[in-house]
Amino acid sequence: MNIAIERYIADHPRVVDTVTVVTLFVLFLVGARISLPGATRREELWPAVLLAVNACAGVLLSRSRPRTAVVVTTACAMTASALGYLLTVLMLAPAMVAIYWLAVLTDRRTTRFHCVGVIVVLVTTATILDPVDHPLVLKTVAPIAYVLVPVAAGSARRMRRAYLDAVHARADHAERTREEEARHRVTEERMRIARELHDVVAHHLALANAQATTAAHLARSNPEQTRRMLNDLTGTTSSALRELKATVGLLRHADDVDTPLEPAPGLSRLPELMDTVRSAGLGVTLTTVGRERPLSPGVDLTAFRIVQEALTNITKHAAGAAACVRLAYSADRLAITVTNNATTTSVPAGPAAPVPAHGFGLIGMRERAQSVGGNLEAGHRPQGGFEVSTALPLYPQPSEEEERTS
């Protein structure tokens, strides 16, 4: 009910103001006829009518010019008191409405200043210029109470409005924060999927291209080896399709339960990767130092993708070179080094300092390493060739007894 009334008042301010002004006019005239028993009452009505018109005109300015409205209505009340009218709540009603809107629409300091001014003017006028000599209580305490009531009501409404505005602002800020966080997560997910697609597509296409080139070169001189190369090419493309399907499957709808997903690759698939790379004509060796330890899924996938991308780059940019993959396990780190012995004619020699990553391969490897808390460096070797090295953290894995306990 209250909400409907407030909505109607907000939607129809002119209707509300008209009804208010008419009501205040009638109340002012009724108040002009009230007097104390035995006191002399003014018989003329026209002064009250004139003052009521001016006071109601001032009330119409309450929303647009609240200070002016307070001054006009207070002046009318002061004049009525000087003419001998008793300052009842009915005659002060226009001034009370104006003071209420002043408290609602202005700040606390402005309200306090005008409130004190109105009280001083009314009490002084009623005390000094009253020709009827009304009781002192009605000339002092009553006007003060009549002024303080609308000040309190208007201040309460102003504070409630400020509180609601603050609540709405916090809600809007929280909504914007949630939207920004959602967009950020979507962007991160897209980047992750983009890295997966790049690793899968670039690796297998590079191998397929190397195998097809070798098969075309040996087609006439060595048909038997050409057939083996073509068989390996078939396996490479099939593996590419499987991994591509698994990666793109991340984008499927939640209710698409029929789409199977293969487990994420890890270092356990390094022998398969080595065989695939060797079939493309790249000589590669794998060396493991230290005791192998189980890796967290994120570190395991990152390690495999870094080795895969490094070997793919060697296949594309250092054809005919020999590659070496070295895994070194320590107490809390896994160091991975992928090097090739390409000569300066195959890979331009340069300083041993890291080179800027202009391609997506090195950028993706560095982002992968940083995403799990590691780091990656890539650069030319002084003796020739290229080296990619990374250090990934080894997060402790719970034992079987701890898993059963938890």
HELIX and SHEET records of a PDB file:
HELIX    1   1 ASN A    2  ASP A   11  1                                  10    
HELIX    2   2 PRO A   13  ALA A   32  1                                  20    
HELIX    3   3 TRP A   46  VAL A   59  1                                  14    
HELIX    4   4 PRO A   66  ALA A   82  1                                  17    
HELIX    5   5 ALA A   93  LEU A  105  1                                  13    
HELIX    6   6 ARG A  108  ILE A  128  1                                  21    
HELIX    7   7 LEU A  136  HIS A  217  1                                  82    
HELIX    8   8 PRO A  223  VAL A  248  1                                  26    
HELIX    9   9 GLY A  249  LEU A  251  5                                   3    
HELIX   10  10 LEU A  267  ARG A  269  5                                   3    
HELIX   11  11 LEU A  270  SER A  279  1                                  10    
HELIX   12  12 PRO A  297  HIS A  317  1                                  21    
HELIX   13  13 PHE A  360  SER A  371  1                                  12    
HELIX   14  14 GLU A  400  THR A  405  1                                   6    
SHEET    1   A 5 GLY A 283  VAL A 289  0                                        
SHEET    2   A 5 ALA A 322  TYR A 329  1                                        
SHEET    3   A 5 ARG A 333  ASN A 340 -1                                        
SHEET    4   A 5 PHE A 386  PRO A 393 -1                                        
SHEET    5   A 5 ASN A 375  HIS A 380 -1                                        
END                                                                             
